[in-house]
Amino acid sequence: MSTLQQRIFDESKKLIKKFNLFRFVIYFLISVTIIILILLILGFLDLYSAIFVTVLALIYSIVRDFTIARYSLKTMDKFYEFLLTKKDNVELYIPVLEKNAQGYFLKKTAIYFENGEMYLEAFKQVTSKRENQESITVKYGRDFSITNNRLDKDGKVFIFNSFLMDTAYQFSIINIDEVINKINQRVKGE
């Protein structure tokens, strides 16, 4: 694996697993509120049950955040390994991220370069370990095109506006100059 490829993985993983206080508080508050309302309706709410529910919701929110991040990191590696078995000359693999108010999440797509050409790989969601990974490849051109991109306000990712099979598709890629320049060169046809 090249140093650039390793840097792409490291920086993308850092964003995915970054603890998001906003997301944590939202899920904590939702969990506590729902359970306390249920206990109140059933007439089982007292001080001890309120404390128990609060602690349980706190643990749930921490475990949930950790589990989602861990799953995403493993999935990123699986997608990369699968593509390497499917394609012979992958020059550069770029995980695609989604940014929302809760943080950064791994999308089920990736951009990659092979023999100087740019492709988007769309991976099927595998529900069990027995299921084989599948994906479809879309070459940059008629079925996949990028209309513009811009640096996000926090400077960590570039947000791309594109079309995938005539449907608007927005995605984010880690802000690494070499990666963004390589994509922009291909978009401009250089």
N, C-alpha and C positions, 0 to 999 in steps of 0.2 A: 504494500500500500504506500503510495506516495505521501510526502509530507503535507502537500496541499489537501489530499483526500482525508488524511488523518485530522487535519485542522478543521475541515468542513464537519466531520463527525463530532469532534470535540466541542466546537462552538454550538452546533445544533443541539447536541445533548445537554449542554449547559443551559440553554434556554428552555428546553422541555422540562428538565427536572428542577428548574428554579422554583423555590417556594413562593407562592403567590398569596400574600396575606388577604387580599380582597376575596379571592376564591375560597380560602379557608374560612373566613368570617361568614360569608354567604351560606356555605353548606352547613356550618355549625349552627347558625341562626335558624335556618330552615328545619334542620333535624330537631333541635330543641323545641321549636314552636309547634311542630306537628305532634311530637310525642306528648308534650305538656297539654295540648288541646285534647288529645285523645284521652289522657288520664283525667283531665278535668270533666269531660263529658261522661266518662264512666264512673266518676266520683272517687277515684283512687289517688287524687293529688294531695300530697302533704309535703312537708319540708324535706323529709328523707328521700322521697321519690323524686322530687324536683332536683335535689343534689345529685342523685344517682343518674337521672336522665341527662343532666348537664355534663357530668363526667363521661358518660357513655357517648354522648354526641361529640365531645371533644376527641375522644379516642377514635371514633368513627371517622371524623373529618381528617385526622392526621393519617390514619391507615389508608383512607380513600385516596388522598393526594399522593401518598407514597406509592400505592399500588398502580395508579394510573400512569405515573411517571415511569415506573419500572417496566410496565408492559410496553409503553411507547418506545423506550430505549431498546428493549429486546426486539420489538417489531422492526425498528429501523435497521438493526443488524441483520435480521432475517430477510428483509426485502433486498438488501445489498447482496447477501450471499446467494439468494435465489437468482438475482439478475446476473451475477457472475457465472452461474451454471447455465443460464439460458443464452447468454451472449459471450462471444469470444474476445472481443477487443474493446471492452469498456475502458475509456480513457479517464472519465471523471463521472462520479455519481454524486448527485446533489439532492438530499432529502428535501421534500416540500413541506412547509409548515403552514399552519393557520394561526393567525393572531386574532384574539378577541379580548373582551374585557377581562376574562379570567386568566389569560396568559397565552402561552404558545403550545400548540398541539401538533402532532405528526399527522399529516394527511396520508391517504393511501395512494399517493403518487410520488414520483421522483422524476427529476430531469437527469438525463445522462448524455454523454457524448461518446460516440463510437465512430471511428474512421473519419473524424472531423465533422460529422453530422450530429445534430441535436435531436433528442427524442424525449417524449414524455411516456413514462411507464405507469400504467394504472393497475394497481394490485387488487386482487379479489380479497375480501375479508374472509379469512379462514377461521372457522368456528371451533375446530378441534385439531389436535395434533395428527390425527389420522388423515385428515383432508390434505390433499396436495395443494401447494401454493400455485396460483395461476395469475396471469397478468396479460394485459394487451399493450402493445407498443404502438405509439402514434408518432410518426415522423413530423418534425417541424415543417410546416408548409400549409397545405390545403386544410387538413383536419385539426391542426394545432398551430395557433399563431399568437404572438404576444403583441399587444397594441401599445402598451407603455409600462413603465415602471418608475417607482419613486422611492426615495429613502424614507422610511418610517420616522416619525417625530422623535423616537427614542434612539434612532441611529443603529439599532441592532439588526434590523432586517430591511430588505428591499421588498416592497409590495408590487406584485406583477398583476396587471390586468391582461387577460388573454381570452381566446376563444378555443374551446375544445369541442370539436364536432358541432359547430354552430351554436354553442351554448356558452354564455359568459362564464368565465372561470377565474376567480381571483385566488392568488396564493402568495406565500412569502418565502424568501430564501435568505439564509444567513448573509450578513453584510461582510463579505470578503472581496476585496477589490478584484483579485484575479478571476474569481467566479463570475462576478457581475459583468466584468469586461468581456469574458468569454461568451456569455449569453448575449450581451449587447452586440458583439461582433457578428454573431450568427444571425441575430434579428435583422441587422442592417445588411446582411448578405455578404459580408467580407470574408 
